[in-house]
Amino acid sequence: MEEHEFETRAAQAWKVVLDLFDDIDPEDADIEQSGDVIRIDYSNGERVVLNTQRPARQLWLAGGTRAWHFSFDAAQGVWLDDKGNNDELFATLSMLTQRAIGRTLPLRR
């Protein structure tokens, strides 16, 4: 993937992530974006960090005791973890949110 395409897709993904939290009370999940990093601090003390890895053309997510490296799968039109488990970016973020505050995210794209 060329750099311009990666930047466009990453920006779209960041917008989706921020939009997914529109209906979540900021007391439950405090979201802060700074450049290529989104940090989500949940009310139970857990934290999720998303950031871009431009050289690898990936989006990285860390939450709980785990980390994922997502690459864009053009055939499916989704960001999938490179470990081959079919973990999808937004579904993984929803799962982490469910574990942290008991709320799932609306998986609209």
N, C-alpha and C positions, 0 to 999 in steps of 0.2 A: 504494500500500500504506500502510495506517495505521501509525502509530508502534508501537503494541502488537504488531501482526502482525510488523513488521520485527524488533523486539526478540526475539520468540519464535523466529523463523526464524534469526536471527543466532546466538542462544544454541544452537540445535540444530546449526547448522553448526560452531560452535566445539567442541562436544562431539564431533562426528564427526571433526574434524581431530585433536583430542587422542587419540581412540580409535584412529585410523589408525596412530599411532606406538607403540601398546602393545607390539608385537613387535619394534620397532627398538631396538637397543642404544643407550643414552644416550651412549655414546662416539662413535657414528656420527652421531647427531642429538640435540642438546641443545635441548629445547623449554621455552620460558618464556612464561607468560601473565601479563599485567598489564592488568587491566581489559579494554578492547576491543581489545587488541593481543596477537597471538601471534607470537613470534620463534623461528625455528628456525635454529640454528647447526650446520652440517654439519661433519664432521671434515675435509673438504677445504678449509675456510675460507669456503665460500659461506654466504650467509645468505638466508633468506626471511622476509618480514614480511607478516603479514595484519592488517588492521584494519578496523573498521567506519567507514563514512561515513554517519552518521545522516541528515543533511539530504538526501543523495542517495538514501538507502535502498539503499546498495550495500555490498558487501564488496570491499575492495581488497587485492590481492596484489602484492608486488614480489619478484622473484627474478632473479638473473643480471643481465642488462641490460634487462629488460623489466618492465612493470607491466600489470596487468589490473584492470578495474572490473567486478565481477560484480553483476548484478541478478537477482532471483528470477523465474524463469519459472514461473508458476503452472500453466500448461497441461501442462508437462513435469515440474514438481516439482523443478527443479534450478536452481542458480545458474549463469547463462551470462554470458560476457564481453559487454560492450555494443558491441564492435567488429564483431559479426556473423559471427565466425569459428566459432561454436559451441564455443568453448573453455569447458569445464565446470570449475568450481572444484576438485573433488576429483581429477579426472583431470589437471588442470594441476599441482596440487601433487604428484601421484604422478610425473609426468614430470620435474619439477624435482628430486625426491628421487632418481629413477633416475640423472639426470645427475650429481648430487652424490656419491652413495655407492653407486651400482649396485644399489639395491634399489627395487622398486616397492611401492607401498602397496596393501593389500587394499581394494578399492573397495566396501566394505560401507556401507550407509546406514541 
